[in-house]
Amino acid sequence: MKREEPGQLCRSSWDDWVRNAGVELAWLGDQPACIPRQPLPPGASYLFSPFRGWFDYLSHELRQADQGLSAVLVDWIGRFCGLLGLRETVVLGAGPVSTNLYGPSDKDLLLESVRLASDRYPKHFLAIRNLTLQHHAEIIDGLVLQGFVALPARVIYEFEPPAQKSSRGGLDGGVERMPSHLSRDLKLLTKSGLLVTRPVTVDIHQAERLRAWYERIYLQKHSQLNAQYTAEFFLGVINQGLMELMVLEKQGEWLGFALISRRGNVASVPALGYGELCESLGGYRLIFAAIYGQTVGQGALLNYSSGAGDFKRKRGGQPHLEYTLLRAPAASKYRRGLLGWLADRLSRVRVDDLIRRGA
């Protein structure tokens, strides 16, 4: 069975697109399987390693927030989980992006990839990322029947189009008022004089500029465990039509950009970036306003991923708990039992709990 919509490129490796992929790429039916290299490279991205996301990335964030003791605790828990084999988790159905979008056809495709992975990688943990109860209840139920458990991974924020909000109605049945911060951002974009353009191709020099802007935000300001995209990544996903490029420009000069990935009526933003001039004008607010206009403003649901929670909530972003579905090796009763115990404890985690901790 194939996907209902195009948008997945069959490749033999992620290495030329993501410098710190840290995995070998295989295909199980129509789904990618990311098999961690052993030993797992120290700088491997969290995109293909739940272990990196749960422990190494969290430890890095805690140290940045001057919470050294908490970071040490996370490190020790990570060492214990590493001994259980979590470093050797095979991630199914994941492309080289932080937010994978799944459509109605993906339940059967993912379950088939689980069956094939069970035969090919019987000693590995198996994981599927980016699932929410709001949109993927049937997929989650199907995976649970196959022995997976749902572990809270992060808080993501969604922006609904006005028509979708008004169809549900409010207390007075009217349309919800636009948040003041969002209104100010949209006005800022209008007053800036910047144009929002949609180039359909880029050359190598433009791709290098996008890479540099992306690294300035994601790697230099945040974490080296984010995907270290190459210029070839931007060339590939844009020129082959896998993602849409949105650019902010003034008098023909590019000042910032965002990549937009779509699946049906849902959009996500795998990468964005901007230079110093755009930052001086209000870079992140301008980019967000442009993204909002190109997605929500055109009737799409925007999955704006995790991070910057306060910024997103003030602009109307609705928080949802995102899960990683994880299954221990079938032959290890001890690891299956421990994973079940952990899932039971974490089942009490709520969105508000994570927001209070900064999500």
MIKE-368430 format. One record per residue (C-alpha): residue in one letter; x, y, z. Coordinates in steps of 0.2 Angstrom, whole numbers, padded with zeros to 4 digits, always signed. Layout:
AXYZ
...
***
This chain:
M+0000+0000+0000
K+0006+0017-0005
R+0003+0034+0003
E-0012+0044-0002
E-0001+0059-0006
P+0016+0062-0013
G+0029+0069-0002
Q+0041+0055+0003
L+0058+0053-0006
C+0065+0035-0006
R+0083+0037-0002
S+0097+0026+0003
S+0105+0037+0017
W+0101+0053+0026
D+0120+0057+0028
D+0121+0069+0014
W+0106+0079+0021
V+0109+0078+0039
R+0127+0078+0045
N+0123+0071+0062
A+0110+0058+0057
G+0119+0044+0066
V+0109+0031+0058
E+0108+0019+0044
L+0092+0020+0033
A+0082+0005+0028
W+0065+0004+0020
L+0051-0008+0027
G+0038-0008+0014
D+0034+0011+0011
Q+0041+0016+0028
P+0059+0022+0032
A+0067+0013+0047
C+0082+0022+0055
I+0094+0010+0063
P+0106+0018+0075
R+0124+0016+0072
Q+0134+0007+0086
P+0141+0015+0095
L+0129+0029+0094
P+0139+0045+0088
P+0141+0058+0102
G+0133+0071+0092
A+0119+0061+0084
S+0103+0071+0081
Y+0088+0068+0092
L+0077+0066+0076
F+0081+0048+0074
S+0085+0044+0092
P+0072+0045+0106
F+0087+0042+0119
R+0095+0058+0112
G+0079+0068+0114
W+0073+0061+0131
F+0090+0062+0140
D+0104+0071+0131
Y+0094+0085+0123
L+0085+0088+0140
S+0101+0088+0150
H+0108+0101+0138
E+0093+0112+0140
L+0094+0110+0159
R+0112+0116+0159
Q+0108+0131+0149
A+0095+0135+0162
D+0108+0134+0176
Q+0099+0118+0183
G+0115+0108+0184
L+0109+0096+0198
S+0094+0091+0188
A+0105+0089+0172
V+0116+0077+0182
L+0100+0067+0188
V+0095+0066+0170
D+0112+0060+0164
W+0112+0046+0177
I+0094+0040+0172
G+0100+0041+0154
R+0115+0029+0158
F+0103+0017+0166
C+0091+0017+0151
G+0106+0015+0140
L+0111-0001+0148
L+0093-0007+0145
G+0096-0004+0126
L+0087+0012+0123
R+0102+0018+0113
E+0098+0004+0100
T+0080+0010+0096
V+0075+0008+0078
V+0063+0023+0073
L+0050+0019+0061
G+0041+0030+0049
A+0052+0045+0052
G+0059+0057+0040
P+0073+0070+0043
V+0062+0082+0052
S+0056+0086+0070
T+0038+0084+0066
N+0032+0069+0055
L+0014+0072+0048
Y+0004+0056+0047
G-0012+0054+0037
P-0027+0042+0036
S-0017+0029+0026
D-0003+0028+0038
K-0011+0016+0051
D-0009+0001+0040
L+0008+0006+0033
L+0015+0009+0050
L+0008-0008+0057
E+0015-0017+0042
S+0032-0009+0045
V+0031-0015+0063
R+0028-0032+0057
L+0043-0032+0046
A+0054-0023+0059
S+0050-0037+0072
D+0057-0050+0060
R+0072-0040+0055
Y+0077-0031+0071
P+0071-0043+0085
K+0083-0037+0098
H+0080-0018+0096
F+0067-0007+0104
L+0055+0000+0091
A+0048+0018+0091
I+0036+0029+0081
R+0036+0047+0085
N+0025+0062+0084
L+0008+0055+0088
T-0006+0064+0097
L-0023+0058+0104
Q-0032+0072+0095
H-0026+0066+0077
H-0019+0048+0079
A-0030+0039+0091
E-0033+0024+0079
I-0014+0023+0075
I-0010+0023+0094
D-0023+0010+0097
G-0017-0001+0083
L+0001+0000+0090
V-0004-0003+0108
L-0012-0019+0102
Q+0005-0024+0095
G+0014-0022+0112
F+0018-0003+0111
V+0017+0009+0125
A+0013+0028+0124
L+0026+0039+0132
P+0024+0058+0133
A+0038+0066+0123
R+0034+0084+0122
V+0021+0098+0121
I+0017+0104+0103
Y+0006+0119+0099
E-0007+0119+0085
F-0015+0134+0077
E-0033+0131+0069
P-0040+0141+0055
P-0054+0153+0060
A-0067+0143+0050
Q-0062+0127+0060
K-0064+0137+0077
S-0081+0145+0072
S-0088+0128+0066
R-0086+0122+0084
G-0094+0138+0091
G-0091+0147+0107
L-0101+0152+0122
D-0110+0164+0111
G-0108+0154+0095
G-0097+0167+0087
V-0080+0168+0080
E-0066+0168+0092
R-0057+0185+0093
M-0039+0185+0087
P-0026+0186+0101
S-0018+0203+0103
H+0000+0197+0101
L-0005+0188+0085
S-0014+0204+0079
R+0002+0215+0083
D+0013+0202+0074
L+0003+0203+0058
K+0003+0222+0059
L+0021+0222+0061
L+0024+0212+0045
T+0013+0223+0036
K+0022+0239+0042
S+0039+0231+0039
G+0037+0233+0020
L+0044+0215+0018
L+0036+0204+0005
V+0032+0186+0007
T+0037+0176-0008
R+0037+0158-0013
P+0052+0153-0024
V+0049+0136-0031
T+0068+0132-0034
V+0084+0137-0026
D+0102+0137-0032
I+0117+0131-0022
H+0122+0149-0016
Q+0104+0152-0010
A+0104+0134-0002
E+0120+0139+0008
R+0112+0155+0014
L+0097+0145+0020
R+0108+0133+0029
A+0118+0147+0038
W+0102+0155+0044
Y+0095+0139+0050
E+0111+0135+0060
R+0111+0152+0067
I+0094+0149+0076
Y+0094+0130+0079
L+0112+0125+0082
Q+0121+0141+0088
K+0106+0148+0099
H+0099+0131+0104
S+0108+0114+0103
Q+0120+0104+0092
L+0108+0089+0094
N+0096+0097+0082
A+0097+0091+0064
Q+0113+0098+0056
Y+0106+0101+0039
T+0117+0103+0024
A+0114+0114+0009
E+0110+0098-0001
F+0095+0096+0011
F+0088+0112+0006
L+0091+0109-0013
G+0083+0092-0012
V+0067+0096-0002
I+0064+0113-0011
N+0068+0108-0029
Q+0060+0091-0029
G+0044+0099-0022
L+0044+0090-0005
M+0043+0106+0005
E+0038+0124+0001
L+0050+0138+0003
M+0043+0154+0010
V+0055+0169+0010
L+0054+0187+0018
E+0062+0199+0006
K+0065+0218+0003
Q+0069+0225-0013
G+0074+0208-0020
E+0085+0204-0005
W+0081+0188+0005
L+0081+0192+0024
G+0073+0176+0031
F+0064+0160+0027
A+0054+0145+0033
L+0051+0128+0025
I+0033+0122+0026
S+0029+0104+0025
R+0011+0099+0021
R+0000+0083+0023
G-0018+0085+0018
N-0024+0100+0027
V-0010+0100+0040
A+0006+0110+0039
S+0022+0110+0049
V+0038+0120+0049
P+0053+0109+0048
A+0066+0124+0048
L+0066+0142+0048
G+0080+0156+0050
Y+0085+0174+0047
G+0099+0185+0047
E+0104+0200+0058
L+0094+0213+0048
C+0078+0203+0049
E+0082+0200+0068
S+0083+0219+0071
L+0066+0221+0063
G+0058+0208+0074
G+0064+0192+0066
Y+0055+0178+0074
R+0039+0188+0075
L+0040+0192+0057
I+0043+0174+0052
F+0029+0168+0062
A+0017+0181+0055
A+0022+0176+0038
I+0020+0157+0042
Y+0003+0160+0050
G-0003+0169+0034
Q+0003+0156+0022
T-0005+0142+0032
V-0018+0146+0045
G-0023+0161+0034
Q-0026+0149+0020
G-0037+0137+0030
A-0023+0124+0035
L-0020+0118+0053
L-0003+0123+0058
N+0007+0111+0069
Y+0020+0123+0075
S+0030+0109+0085
S+0037+0112+0102
G+0047+0126+0111
A+0044+0144+0114
G+0028+0139+0123
D+0024+0156+0130
F+0026+0164+0114
K+0014+0152+0105
R+0001+0152+0119
K+0000+0171+0118
R-0004+0170+0100
G-0018+0157+0101
G-0008+0141+0100
Q-0017+0126+0108
P-0005+0114+0118
H-0006+0096+0115
L+0003+0081+0122
E+0013+0072+0109
Y+0018+0054+0112
T+0032+0042+0106
L+0026+0024+0105
L+0039+0012+0111
R+0040-0007+0111
A+0054-0017+0120
P+0061-0032+0112
A+0049-0047+0112
A+0062-0059+0120
S+0065-0048+0135
K+0052-0050+0148
Y+0062-0039+0160
R+0063-0024+0148
R+0045-0026+0143
G+0040-0026+0161
L+0050-0011+0165
L+0044-0001+0150
G+0026-0005+0155
W+0029+0001+0173
L+0037+0017+0166
A+0022+0020+0155
D+0010+0017+0169
R+0019+0031+0179
L+0020+0043+0165
S+0002+0040+0160
R-0002+0053+0174
V+0008+0067+0165
R-0004+0081+0159
V+0000+0095+0147
D-0002+0108+0161
D+0012+0098+0171
L+0024+0101+0157
I+0019+0119+0154
R+0023+0123+0172
R+0040+0116+0169
G+0043+0127+0154
A+0036+0117+0139
***
